[in-house]
Amino acid sequence: MVVGQCSAPACAGAAARWIEYGIGVGRIPPRAHTGGCPMSSGSGSGSGSGSRSRSRPATAQSVREVLLTVPNAVACPLCLPDSELGLLEC
């Protein structure tokens, strides 16, 4: 299983969270999104266009793990999954 990939029945259909993977051999997960994020929808133009094909549904715990442990992984600045998961420090 890929790090952060959700195989639970709850992830079927529209996922609450997504982890976007890079291109290439290493395919590190550089960015995490919430389910309704326009950057991960694959519609329209811009940097998010088509990124859904490189994204996998994820659980809240796997998104936390990626954001806290994967070097250079970031939360999407539009949908703020880190805020949703309570990962921001005051």
Backbone as a ProteinNet text record, in pm:
[ID]
protein_1_A
[PRIMARY]
MVVGQCSAPACAGAAARWIEYGIGVGRIPPRAHTGGCPMSSGSGSGSGSGSRSRSRPATAQSVREVLLTVPNAVACPLCLPDSELGLLEC
[TERTIARY]
84.5	0	88.9	48.3	119.2	96.6	198.8	185	69.6	-20.3	-131	-252	-243.1	-355.6	-462.2	-585.8	-696.2	-762.8	-773.7	-842.4	-971.8	-1008	-1129.3	-1253.6	-1364.3	-1489.1	-1535.5	-1500.5	-1541	-1478.1	-1370.6	-1302.4	-1359.1	-1453.9	-1513.8	-1594.2	-1596.2	-1669.4	-1593.6	-1663.6	-1600.1	-1527	-1398.5	-1317.4	-1317.3	-1299.6	-1293.6	-1156.2	-1054.2	-916.3	-844.3	-745.2	-665.1	-519.1	-433.5	-290.6	-246.8	-188	-140.7	4.1	34.1	169.3	240.2	371.6	452.9	463.3	541.4	563.1	703.2	718	849.9	863	982.8	1010.6	983.8	1032.7	1015.9	872.6	796.6	655.9	625.1	697.2	668.7	536.7	468.3	343.9	372.4	376.8	413.6	302.2	175	67.1	-55.1	-121.2	-244.3	-359.9	-479	-598.5	-718.7	-820	-950.6	-1028.1	-1138	-1213.4	-1271.4	-1310.3	-1372.7	-1277.7	-1149.8	-1051.6	-1052	-1057.1	-1053.1	-917.6	-810.9	-678.3	-667	-742.5	-732.3	-847.8	-934.5	-1053.1	-1024.5	-915.1	-883.1	-968	-1045.9	-1126.8	-1070.1	-1094.8	-1047	-901.9	-842.1	-702.4	-621.4	-492.7	-405.5	-327.3	-256.1	-166.7	-240.1	-367.8	-442.3	-503.9	-502.2	-566.4	-502.5	-582.6	-535.1	-463.6	-450.7	-377.9	-454.8	-585.6	-664.9	-613.5	-559.9	-507.2	-382.9	-315.9	-198.7	-232.9	-360.8	-404	-469.9	-463.4	-525.9	-608.2	-725.5	-803.9	-723.4	-744.6	-666.3	-749.8	-708.1	-772	-711.3	-777.7	-725.4	-589.3	-575.7	-449.6	-336.5	-363.4	-257	-216.2	-311.5	-277.6	-190.6	-227.1	-143.9	-2	7.7	137.8	222.3	162.4	236.2	281.5	193.2	228.5	334.2	336.1	430.8	564	565.9	687	753.9	681.8	742.1	809.4	940.4	1010.5	948.6	930.1	876.9	729.6	659.2	515.3	445.5	348	277	126.6	55.3	-90.1	-127.4	-229.9	-276	-313.2	-266.3	-296.8	-441.4	-514.7	-654.4	-752.2	-736.2	-834	-790	-663.5	-610.1	-643	-601.3	-628.4	-556.7	-446.3	-375	-459.9	-531.4	-622.4	-736.1	-793	-903.7	-865.1	-739.4	-692.4	-629	-627.1	-574	-422.2	-352.4	-208.2	-138	-213	-150.5	-115.9	0.9	43.4	9.6	-23.9	-56.9	68.1
-118.2	0	124.3	226.8	353.6	429.8	498.8	576.9	673.8	671.8	765.6	722.4	609.1	565.2	501.7	534	483	367.8	253	140.1	108	190.9	169.2	197.1	125.8	150.7	295.8	365.4	505	595.1	551.3	632.5	611.9	521.8	498.4	620.7	650.4	766.9	894.5	996	1124.8	1116.6	1132.5	1123.5	1255.8	1247.5	1367.2	1432.7	1353.9	1403.6	1333	1402.9	1348.4	1376.7	1285	1310	1306.8	1416.3	1429.7	1381.9	1297.7	1244.1	1312.9	1318.1	1378.5	1289.1	1333.9	1260.3	1200.8	1078.7	1017.5	895.3	844.8	720.1	729.7	835.6	849.6	870.5	945.1	975.8	1007	1104.2	1144.2	1221.3	1217.9	1294.1	1439.2	1531.3	1668.3	1754.6	1715.4	1804.6	1725	1774.7	1714.3	1811.5	1756.1	1835.9	1782.3	1866.7	1820.5	1776.2	1706	1649.5	1749.7	1866.1	1964.3	2065.4	2041.7	2139.6	2154.3	2278.1	2299.3	2263.8	2264.3	2229.6	2080.4	1997.6	1854.2	1798.4	1887.3	1839.1	1794.4	1841	1801.8	1873.3	1973.8	2047.7	2186.9	2244	2379.5	2381.6	2500.6	2514.3	2554.5	2556.9	2597	2480.2	2503.7	2401.9	2280.6	2292.8	2179.6	2092.9	2138.6	2065.2	1929.6	1825	1690.1	1629	1702	1647.6	1535.5	1526.4	1418.1	1282	1274.2	1147.2	1105.4	1200.3	1169.7	1169.8	1174.5	1181.4	1051.2	1024.4	905.5	946.4	882.5	911	874.3	947.4	925.7	944.9	880.5	898.2	1020.9	1069.4	1183.3	1149.6	1028	987.3	981.5	933.1	925	1064	1157.7	1295.2	1357.7	1336.5	1385.5	1330.4	1199.9	1133.9	1193.3	1212.7	1269.9	1411.2	1495	1634.2	1648	1554.6	1563.4	1492.4	1394.8	1313.9	1319.5	1353.8	1354.4	1489.6	1488.7	1615.2	1688.1	1816.9	1903.8	1883.4	1796.5	1781.7	1902	1957.5	2075.8	2056.3	2130.8	2135.2	2234.5	2204	2293.8	2429.4	2538.9	2671.1	2716	2644.3	2681.4	2612.7	2482.2	2408	2385	2407.2	2403.7	2276.9	2159.6	2038	2035.4	2106.5	2112.2	2183.2	2286	2357.5	2265	2196.2	2105.9	1994.9	1950.5	1842.1	1892.1	2022.7	2079.2	2073.4	2081.6	2072.8	2207.8	2316.8	2448.5	2482.8	2541.7	2584.2	2731	2769.5	2909.1	2990.6
0	0	0	-69	-76	53.9	102.8	226	211.5	308.2	308.2	227.7	158.3	76.2	164.6	140.1	219.1	145.1	210.7	148.4	221.8	318.6	397.4	314	342.4	269.5	279	387.2	404.7	298.7	236.1	135.6	-4.7	-19.2	-150.4	-191.5	-320.5	-370.3	-340.6	-296	-266.7	-133.2	-138.1	-15.9	58.4	188.1	270	260.9	225.4	214.1	100.6	44.5	-65	-39.8	-81.9	-82.4	-227.6	-271.2	-409.3	-415.3	-513.2	-527.8	-643.2	-635.7	-740.2	-862.2	-957.1	-1080.8	-1075.3	-1122.9	-1129.9	-1042	-1036.9	-967.6	-817.5	-753	-608.3	-565.1	-642.2	-617.4	-472.3	-416.6	-279.3	-274	-161.3	-149.2	-109.6	-206.3	-174	-116.7	-134.8	-92.6	-47.9	57	107.7	85.1	58.9	30.2	107	124	170.5	47.2	66.3	-45.2	-142.6	-96.4	-183	-243.2	-234.3	-280.6	-432.7	-482.9	-627.8	-688.6	-609.2	-661.3	-691.4	-621.5	-642.7	-724.7	-775.7	-846.8	-988.1	-1047.6	-1183.9	-1287.3	-1245.6	-1341.2	-1359.2	-1472.8	-1499.4	-1538.3	-1529.2	-1566.9	-1446.6	-1462.9	-1353.6	-1300.7	-1191.2	-1137.9	-1083.7	-1052.8	-999.9	-1107.3	-1230.5	-1338.3	-1357.8	-1342.4	-1363.7	-1245	-1136.3	-1022.2	-953.7	-976.4	-916.6	-964	-1085.9	-1134.9	-1057.9	-992.8	-911.7	-763.3	-730.3	-591.4	-549.3	-420.3	-364.1	-242.8	-222.7	-102.7	21.5	129	249.9	375.2	480.9	611	679.2	782.1	857.5	917.7	970.1	1031.5	929.3	808.2	707.5	658.7	652.9	615.3	724.5	850.6	962	951.1	927.4	918.3	805.6	689.8	576.7	608	660	687.7	796.2	890.1	1000.5	974.5	884.4	868.7	732.4	627.4	493.6	469.5	442.9	416.2	296.5	309.5	204.3	172.6	243	221.3	282.8	211.8	260.7	250.8	331.8	323.7	214.4	138.1	33	94.2	33.6	87.9	63.2	-21	-47.1	47.9	66.7	146.9	291.3	322.7	459.1	538.8	490.6	567.1	701.6	715	842.7	948.4	907.8	998.5	1042.1	945.4	970.8	1070	1060.9	1147	1276.7	1297.7	1420.8	1431.3	1318.6	1319.1	1329.5	1326.7	1334.9	1478.2	1495.1	1628	1647.6	1769	1799.2	1814.7
[MASK]
++++++++++++++++++++++++++++++++++++++++++++++++++++++++++++++++++++++++++++++++++++++++++

